Amino acid sequence: MRRAGIVAGLLFCFSAHAQEAITTPERMDGAWVALHHSSDGGEHVDACILKASGPTLQFRATGKELSIQVADESASSGQSLPVTLTAGSFTRTFPMTSAETGALSAPVESDSLLDTLEAFKKAPTLTIRIGSTDSDPIPLEGSSRTLDAFVSCMKTHEFGGSKKSGNKGRH
């Protein structure tokens, strides 16, 4: 009996280590995609992600923080720059720092993130200004359901202070 318990324990350990991290698309509309990430093969969601096509802009929600990331090839590690998002009459500036070469990031408060996403729903395009350089406009038309999928993922998994009753398991 003891031998069977040891074998079962070893098999469980090996199967637990065999689980891989996966990123699963939730919804994609136009230039936008909402994803969720799982480090344990899909058992639990540990991050909700909203990306504009390409590496340009990403919002990320986890149990630890909400963040915004912007790709900038000229950013060197440790560099800080203001990054301004403009969508219609909405403008918000985030002071960002490069933790690694080529990417700027900043933590963001839940209310600020939700207000930003609501503004995106009302504008046809988004422009990102890094320092004094504007990006090409990113289309926002038709992105409402993808933005909502990201917010729904945040609420389902209670990331960023978003609360919703129910299971925090798989989304």
C-alpha positions in Angstrom: 0.0 0.0 0.0 2.8 2.4 0.9 4.5 1.7 -2.5 1.3 2.6 -4.3 1.1 5.8 -2.4 4.7 6.7 -3.3 4.1 5.9 -7.0 0.9 7.9 -7.1 2.7 10.8 -5.4 5.6 10.7 -7.9 3.1 10.6 -10.8 1.2 13.5 -9.4 4.5 15.5 -9.1 5.5 14.7 -12.6 2.1 15.7 -14.0 2.1 18.9 -12.1 5.4 19.9 -13.6 4.2 18.9 -17.0 1.6 21.7 -17.1 2.7 24.5 -19.3 1.9 28.2 -19.3 -0.7 29.1 -21.9 -2.1 32.3 -23.2 -5.6 32.0 -24.6 -7.4 34.6 -26.8 -10.8 35.7 -25.4 -11.9 38.0 -28.2 -10.4 39.8 -31.1 -11.9 42.8 -33.0 -10.0 44.9 -35.4 -6.6 45.9 -34.0 -7.4 44.7 -30.5 -7.2 41.3 -28.8 -8.2 40.3 -25.2 -6.3 37.3 -23.8 -5.9 35.5 -20.5 -2.7 33.8 -19.3 -2.4 30.7 -17.1 0.8 29.4 -15.7 -0.7 26.1 -14.7 -2.0 24.7 -18.0 -5.3 26.5 -17.8 -6.4 25.6 -14.3 -6.3 29.2 -13.0 -6.0 32.5 -14.8 -3.1 34.6 -13.5 -3.3 37.5 -15.9 -5.8 39.3 -18.2 -4.2 41.1 -21.1 -5.5 43.6 -23.7 -3.2 44.3 -26.6 -3.3 46.5 -29.7 -2.1 44.6 -32.7 1.7 44.4 -32.7 3.8 45.1 -29.7 2.8 48.8 -29.4 0.4 48.9 -26.4 -0.6 46.4 -23.7 -2.7 46.6 -20.6 -2.2 43.8 -18.1 -4.2 42.9 -14.9 -2.9 40.4 -12.3 -3.6 39.6 -8.7 -0.7 41.9 -7.8 -1.1 44.9 -10.1 -2.6 46.6 -13.1 -0.1 47.9 -15.6 0.3 49.6 -19.0 3.2 48.8 -21.3 4.3 50.5 -24.5 6.9 49.3 -26.9 9.6 51.9 -27.6 12.7 50.8 -29.5 14.7 53.8 -28.3 14.0 53.3 -24.6 17.0 52.1 -22.6 16.9 50.3 -19.3 16.0 52.7 -16.5 14.9 55.5 -18.7 11.7 57.4 -17.8 9.4 59.1 -20.3 5.8 60.5 -20.2 3.5 58.5 -22.4 0.2 60.2 -23.4 -2.8 58.3 -24.8 -5.2 60.4 -26.8 -8.6 59.1 -28.0 -10.9 61.8 -29.3 -11.1 64.5 -26.6 -9.7 62.2 -23.9 -6.1 62.5 -23.0 -4.2 60.8 -20.2 -0.5 60.9 -19.5 1.3 58.0 -17.7 4.8 58.5 -16.3 6.6 55.4 -17.5 9.9 53.7 -16.9 11.8 51.2 -18.9 12.7 48.1 -16.9 14.2 46.5 -20.0 15.4 47.9 -23.3 12.7 48.6 -25.8 9.6 48.7 -23.4 8.2 51.3 -21.1 5.7 50.4 -18.3 3.8 51.8 -15.4 1.4 50.7 -12.7 -2.1 52.0 -13.2 -5.0 52.4 -10.7 -8.2 50.5 -11.5 -10.4 53.6 -11.9 -7.9 55.2 -14.2 -7.7 52.1 -16.4 -11.5 51.7 -16.6 -11.9 55.4 -17.4 -9.3 55.1 -20.2 -11.0 52.0 -21.7 -14.4 53.8 -21.6 -12.9 56.7 -23.5 -11.5 54.3 -26.1 -15.1 53.1 -26.8 -16.1 56.6 -27.8 -13.3 57.5 -30.1 -12.4 56.3 -33.7 -8.6 56.1 -33.1 -6.0 56.2 -30.4 -2.6 58.0 -30.6 0.3 57.2 -28.3 2.8 60.0 -27.7 6.1 58.8 -26.2 8.0 61.9 -25.0 7.4 64.2 -28.0 6.9 61.6 -30.7 3.4 60.5 -31.8 2.7 57.0 -33.0 0.6 56.1 -36.0 -3.1 56.1 -35.0 -4.5 52.8 -33.7 -8.1 52.1 -34.8 -10.6 51.8 -32.0 -13.8 51.3 -34.1 -15.4 48.0 -33.3 -13.2 47.3 -30.3 -15.9 47.7 -27.6 -16.6 44.0 -27.2 -12.9 43.2 -26.9 -12.4 46.0 -24.3 -15.4 44.6 -22.4 -13.9 41.1 -22.6 -10.7 42.4 -20.8 -12.8 44.2 -18.1 -14.9 41.0 -17.7 -11.7 38.9 -17.2 -10.5 41.5 -14.6 -13.8 41.3 -12.7 -14.2 37.5 -12.9 -10.7 37.0 -11.4 -10.9 40.0 -9.0 -7.8 41.7 -10.4 -7.2 45.3 -9.6 -9.8 45.6 -6.9 -12.6 44.6 -9.4 -15.1 42.4 -7.4 -17.6 40.0 -8.7 -19.1 37.2 -6.8 -18.5 33.7 -8.0 -15.6 31.4 -8.9 -12.1 32.7 -9.5 -11.2 29.6 -11.4 -11.0 29.3 -15.2 -12.6 32.1 -17.3 
